[in-house]
Amino acid sequence: MIDHVALNVLNFEKSRTFFLHVFEPLRYTIAFEEGGFCAFNVQGGLFEIWQFAGEGRVAPIHVAFRVGDKTLVDAFYEAALANGGKDNGAPGPRDYTPNYYAAFILDPDGNNIEVMFDE
């Protein structure tokens, strides 16, 4: 099991605000923050964002969050779109497993954020 994941972001305040809103339906809250760093509680682990200190663009990654039912997948997707996220796969079944249901959005830095439910 992964304990925590960290993303480098180009605009810390923009990303912090975005994730505050999109994590609200999932009840993920800020565990702690300091300066250009913020960590969200995510079901026993941490999802962290860091202000990128380098030059240029950060390399996008994929992160998937497992949730307890399909309504949370839908709520996350709607919150993401309402807060500047871009559609990267509307909520619906996927053929990964017989009961896999997921949605994909792109965050402000182009990271592919998935929320999924699989019975």
Short mmCIF file of the C-alpha atoms (twelve columns), coordinates in Angstrom:
data_MODEL
# 
_entry.id   MODEL 
# 
loop_
_atom_site.group_PDB 
_atom_site.id 
_atom_site.type_symbol 
_atom_site.label_atom_id 
_atom_site.label_alt_id 
_atom_site.label_comp_id 
_atom_site.label_asym_id 
_atom_site.label_seq_id 
_atom_site.Cartn_x 
_atom_site.Cartn_y 
_atom_site.Cartn_z 
_atom_site.pdbx_PDB_model_num 
ATOM 1   C CA . MET A 1   0.000   0.000  0.000   1 
ATOM 2   C CA . ILE A 2   1.207   3.501  -0.764  1 
ATOM 3   C CA . ASP A 3   1.595   5.743  2.273   1 
ATOM 4   C CA . HIS A 4   1.776   9.025  0.385   1 
ATOM 5   C CA . VAL A 5   2.095   10.574 -3.059  1 
ATOM 6   C CA . ALA A 6   3.514   14.034 -3.786  1 
ATOM 7   C CA . LEU A 7   2.965   16.260 -6.827  1 
ATOM 8   C CA . ASN A 8   5.103   19.185 -7.871  1 
ATOM 9   C CA . VAL A 9   2.826   22.059 -8.892  1 
ATOM 10  C CA . LEU A 10  3.568   25.285 -10.741 1 
ATOM 11  C CA . ASN A 11  1.104   27.461 -8.797  1 
ATOM 12  C CA . PHE A 12  0.761   26.247 -5.219  1 
ATOM 13  C CA . GLU A 13  -2.205  28.445 -4.234  1 
ATOM 14  C CA . LYS A 14  -4.163  27.558 -7.378  1 
ATOM 15  C CA . SER A 15  -3.549  23.827 -6.854  1 
ATOM 16  C CA . ARG A 16  -4.276  23.999 -3.107  1 
ATOM 17  C CA . THR A 17  -7.620  25.700 -3.781  1 
ATOM 18  C CA . PHE A 18  -8.444  23.241 -6.574  1 
ATOM 19  C CA . PHE A 19  -7.776  20.155 -4.437  1 
ATOM 20  C CA . LEU A 20  -9.604  21.640 -1.420  1 
ATOM 21  C CA . HIS A 21  -12.742 21.866 -3.569  1 
ATOM 22  C CA . VAL A 22  -12.466 18.579 -5.449  1 
ATOM 23  C CA . PHE A 23  -11.601 16.584 -2.319  1 
ATOM 24  C CA . GLU A 24  -14.549 18.016 -0.380  1 
ATOM 25  C CA . PRO A 25  -17.071 15.406 -1.659  1 
ATOM 26  C CA . LEU A 26  -14.587 12.671 -0.676  1 
ATOM 27  C CA . ARG A 27  -14.122 14.220 2.795   1 
ATOM 28  C CA . TYR A 28  -10.357 14.516 2.289   1 
ATOM 29  C CA . THR A 29  -9.076  17.370 4.452   1 
ATOM 30  C CA . ILE A 30  -5.759  19.105 4.965   1 
ATOM 31  C CA . ALA A 31  -3.594  17.260 7.473   1 
ATOM 32  C CA . PHE A 32  -0.922  19.953 7.609   1 
ATOM 33  C CA . GLU A 33  0.693   22.626 5.500   1 
ATOM 34  C CA . GLU A 34  3.653   24.948 5.583   1 
ATOM 35  C CA . GLY A 35  4.859   27.439 3.025   1 
ATOM 36  C CA . GLY A 36  4.613   25.883 -0.431  1 
ATOM 37  C CA . PHE A 37  3.654   22.447 0.915   1 
ATOM 38  C CA . CYS A 38  0.269   20.938 1.757   1 
ATOM 39  C CA . ALA A 39  -0.727  17.377 2.721   1 
ATOM 40  C CA . PHE A 40  -4.283  16.035 2.507   1 
ATOM 41  C CA . ASN A 41  -5.565  13.077 4.543   1 
ATOM 42  C CA . VAL A 42  -6.658  10.396 2.058   1 
ATOM 43  C CA . GLN A 43  -8.018  7.257  3.718   1 
ATOM 44  C CA . GLY A 44  -5.028  6.585  5.943   1 
ATOM 45  C CA . GLY A 45  -2.400  8.023  3.618   1 
ATOM 46  C CA . LEU A 46  -1.334  11.442 2.388   1 
ATOM 47  C CA . PHE A 47  -1.639  13.266 -0.923  1 
ATOM 48  C CA . GLU A 48  0.897   16.087 -0.977  1 
ATOM 49  C CA . ILE A 49  1.434   19.075 -3.207  1 
ATOM 50  C CA . TRP A 50  4.731   21.006 -3.364  1 
ATOM 51  C CA . GLN A 51  5.540   24.287 -5.021  1 
ATOM 52  C CA . PHE A 52  7.834   23.340 -7.921  1 
ATOM 53  C CA . ALA A 53  11.203  25.016 -7.463  1 
ATOM 54  C CA . GLY A 54  12.652  24.187 -10.868 1 
ATOM 55  C CA . GLU A 55  12.385  25.904 -14.195 1 
ATOM 56  C CA . GLY A 56  9.924   25.036 -16.927 1 
ATOM 57  C CA . ARG A 57  7.029   22.646 -16.717 1 
ATOM 58  C CA . VAL A 58  6.360   19.789 -14.309 1 
ATOM 59  C CA . ALA A 59  5.906   16.310 -15.824 1 
ATOM 60  C CA . PRO A 60  2.275   15.176 -15.413 1 
ATOM 61  C CA . ILE A 61  1.543   11.927 -13.557 1 
ATOM 62  C CA . HIS A 62  -1.466  9.702  -12.893 1 
ATOM 63  C CA . VAL A 63  -2.935  9.182  -9.410  1 
ATOM 64  C CA . ALA A 64  -6.047  7.103  -8.631  1 
ATOM 65  C CA . PHE A 65  -8.120  7.330  -5.445  1 
ATOM 66  C CA . ARG A 66  -10.325 4.382  -4.451  1 
ATOM 67  C CA . VAL A 67  -13.691 5.392  -2.954  1 
ATOM 68  C CA . GLY A 68  -16.590 3.504  -1.366  1 
ATOM 69  C CA . ASP A 69  -19.307 3.980  -3.989  1 
ATOM 70  C CA . LYS A 70  -20.122 5.339  -7.435  1 
ATOM 71  C CA . THR A 71  -21.816 8.497  -6.126  1 
ATOM 72  C CA . LEU A 72  -18.456 9.694  -4.792  1 
ATOM 73  C CA . VAL A 73  -16.884 9.189  -8.224  1 
ATOM 74  C CA . ASP A 74  -19.643 11.329 -9.739  1 
ATOM 75  C CA . ALA A 75  -19.391 14.002 -7.008  1 
ATOM 76  C CA . PHE A 76  -15.613 14.284 -7.408  1 
ATOM 77  C CA . TYR A 77  -15.922 14.652 -11.181 1 
ATOM 78  C CA . GLU A 78  -18.571 17.388 -10.900 1 
ATOM 79  C CA . ALA A 79  -16.552 19.256 -8.245  1 
ATOM 80  C CA . ALA A 80  -13.435 19.050 -10.416 1 
ATOM 81  C CA . LEU A 81  -15.182 20.462 -13.490 1 
ATOM 82  C CA . ALA A 82  -16.804 23.215 -11.406 1 
ATOM 83  C CA . ASN A 83  -13.383 24.258 -10.094 1 
ATOM 84  C CA . GLY A 84  -11.358 24.410 -13.289 1 
ATOM 85  C CA . GLY A 85  -10.508 20.747 -13.822 1 
ATOM 86  C CA . LYS A 86  -10.659 19.415 -17.370 1 
ATOM 87  C CA . ASP A 87  -12.535 16.298 -18.400 1 
ATOM 88  C CA . ASN A 88  -10.289 13.337 -19.142 1 
ATOM 89  C CA . GLY A 89  -12.951 10.626 -18.940 1 
ATOM 90  C CA . ALA A 90  -16.502 11.098 -17.659 1 
ATOM 91  C CA . PRO A 91  -17.811 8.854  -14.855 1 
ATOM 92  C CA . GLY A 92  -18.733 5.418  -16.076 1 
ATOM 93  C CA . PRO A 93  -17.813 1.760  -16.261 1 
ATOM 94  C CA . ARG A 94  -14.377 0.782  -17.473 1 
ATOM 95  C CA . ASP A 95  -13.390 -2.606 -18.827 1 
ATOM 96  C CA . TYR A 96  -10.452 -3.021 -16.407 1 
ATOM 97  C CA . THR A 97  -12.541 -5.360 -14.214 1 
ATOM 98  C CA . PRO A 98  -16.241 -6.300 -14.399 1 
ATOM 99  C CA . ASN A 99  -17.346 -3.700 -11.795 1 
ATOM 100 C CA . TYR A 100 -14.789 -0.914 -12.274 1 
ATOM 101 C CA . TYR A 101 -16.378 2.553  -12.310 1 
ATOM 102 C CA . ALA A 102 -14.188 5.638  -12.646 1 
ATOM 103 C CA . ALA A 103 -13.815 9.260  -13.690 1 
ATOM 104 C CA . PHE A 104 -10.688 11.074 -14.843 1 
ATOM 105 C CA . ILE A 105 -9.869  14.788 -14.724 1 
ATOM 106 C CA . LEU A 106 -6.821  16.887 -15.440 1 
ATOM 107 C CA . ASP A 107 -5.759  19.177 -12.593 1 
ATOM 108 C CA . PRO A 108 -4.299  22.694 -13.158 1 
ATOM 109 C CA . ASP A 109 -0.877  21.183 -14.013 1 
ATOM 110 C CA . GLY A 110 -2.233  18.501 -16.361 1 
ATOM 111 C CA . ASN A 111 -1.976  15.609 -13.884 1 
ATOM 112 C CA . ASN A 112 -4.434  12.812 -14.614 1 
ATOM 113 C CA . ILE A 113 -6.439  12.382 -11.387 1 
ATOM 114 C CA . GLU A 114 -8.729  9.354  -11.249 1 
ATOM 115 C CA . VAL A 115 -11.368 8.474  -8.680  1 
ATOM 116 C CA . MET A 116 -12.544 4.890  -8.907  1 
ATOM 117 C CA . PHE A 117 -14.880 2.370  -7.328  1 
ATOM 118 C CA . ASP A 118 -14.553 -1.377 -7.811  1 
ATOM 119 C CA . GLU A 119 -16.828 -3.771 -5.951  1 
# 
